């Protein structure tokens, strides 16, 4: 029958007919200290296989009050009773005087009047001990005992153990109960919250009954059990689930460090919900926002950021990489102190390399070497991989559910919440427990305005604020700001020019799988047909690519258009959806999927000729409800806000590149003419002279009411 043993630091065992205390565990080695004070290190397998090995549930009666195996200096420094430490220091000075003649123990640091005659170094030690015993009103034997303890244990040997008794709050608790609490706590770290006095206590007792038999090991009383759980577990089972899950995701070994010595060596990317609600004045509604940032590990600089409605896409991450290598433009309302030339860098030399820095803000422009990101779907997309392959950037993904692999960017989110988010109207807290009752009513800033607030915060505050993780070289006590760290790093690593491509936006767009054939009616993409004048010249022609098909690119934030590259003249062309009219606003791939779902619910078939018309009608219905906007559902308002913002962001990103040749403008939507009725309109009252618009209801004479009593009297 297998028998379990628990060996932990400060625990007691019996080995080779002597009692030992475990002072430490290092891999497969166990450090032991015998009750007599002898130390040894032995392999765990050898210890467990020895026939004399026994596990002791309680310490021996003659154990040294819990201080065995501990660092005496550490125990002395952590004493709560300062008087006990002061008394020990005073007694040590007396022993120094008895042994050397000087209270400091050094003749070069003697006090006035030293050495005193009865403690002169020329006298015998025994004579000085007798004099010291008489001075302290102690026996001569006691002085010799103090000297022996002082020589063996140092200052700790002079501490009065009655005043410095170490207390172990778990001393009277069964080790099996402690082990069961730890095991049950580890099993419930990802579970829902529970009370320590009910479910957790019941499950712990069930675990003890299963391991040792029913009723063999009993739990302490409920109040004692709650105190024990609080001492043993870092997070109680009644703590919020997110705290226990975060604690469970930490690695079970020593934390490593992500080191970077030059700008761009390691750049961390991550996305998180921003704790602020954005307001949409068109819909008179609020919606959640996501923040995506890139931070340089070497300088802790925020290199780029993007604020989007919930649902960050791969194209957003790809364009974020372009933002890292693009200077942040100055805003008209910003002070001149926030310009790039105010950085402590050789501005004129940088300007000769990149003329865009003339109107740039004080934010580092860095060429990243390695990107560290999590396992989010947008980060592992083909768009990000192609962008990194184009710019020769290495990709390194963090482990799943291990935020400790990106500690710098995770801490940045906390800094943004403390310094910016909670000071913006519409702050909703980082969880439901911290959320106010009327947060939606307080939100007043649009997403674009929040993005401007964030940009000003980064340039004016964060980049100039001293960071505790950044130090001046050779002066670990002097903290520097991210901009100062960037300036110092340029002195050792130099400035790397970033690439500039006028067609960058189009090259980052995703490509339709397998390419497309150019038919007489255009190209088909996502069950939509796109066309332009340039396609008429290439219809039914094979492309120079291997598969003979033409690569068609699209932006999932605005599917009104697709983009085609003509290799003959190296020009980009815009393709427009054939059924899109002028009054149809941009729509995302999410809206398109919803429209297709509505068509399929109506038994629509993509192979039908009128499928394009059905899709167009479904999109029109989604974007232009017959009811007033204030009567729209919450889903409709979110869809309208998301599509409008995505379309505006797509237009801004496209404007940063050389504009593609536009497609032919679509015809306007036909509005049926209003036909005048041939039949005169019916009225509830007779026609009166003048226009109907001038009708006065008070001018109508009321009809007489028949009264039966009056009729009988007549």
Secondary structure, 3 states (H helix, E strand, C coil): CCCCCCCCCCCEEEECCEEEEEEEEECCEEEEEECCCCEEEEEHHHHHHCCCCEEECCCCCCCCCCCCCCCHHHHHHCCCCHHHHHHHHHHHHHHHHHHHCCCCCCHHHCCCCCCCHHHCCCCCHHHHHHHHHHHHCCCHHHHHHHHHHHHHHHHHHHCCCCCCCCCCCCCCCCHHHHHHHHHHHHHCCCCCCCCCCCHHHHHHHHHHHHHHCCCCCCCCCHHHHHHHHHHHCCCCCCCCHHHHHHHHCCCCCCCCCCCCCCCCCCEEEEEEEEEEEEEECCCCEEEEEEEEEEEECCCCCEEEEEEEECCCCHHHHHHHHHHHCCCCECCCCCCHHHEHHHCCCCHHHHHHHCHHHHHEECCCCCCCCEEEECCCHHHHCHHHHHHHHHHCCEEEECCCCCHHHHHHHHHHHHHHHHHCHHHCCCECCCCHHHCCCCHHHHCCCCHHHHHHHHHHHHHHCHHHCEEEEEEECCEEEEEEEHHHHHHHHHHHHCCCCCCCCCCHHHHHCEECCCCECCECCEEEECCEEEECHHHHHCCCCCCCCCCCCECEEEECCEEEEEEEEECCCCEEEEEEECCCCCCCCCCCHHHHHHHHHHHHHCCCCCCCCCHHHHHHHHHHHHHCCCCCHHHCCHHHHHHHHHHHHHHHHHHHHHHCCCCCECCCCCCCCCCCCCCCCCCCCCCCCCCCCCCHHHCCHHHCCCCCCCCHHHHHHC
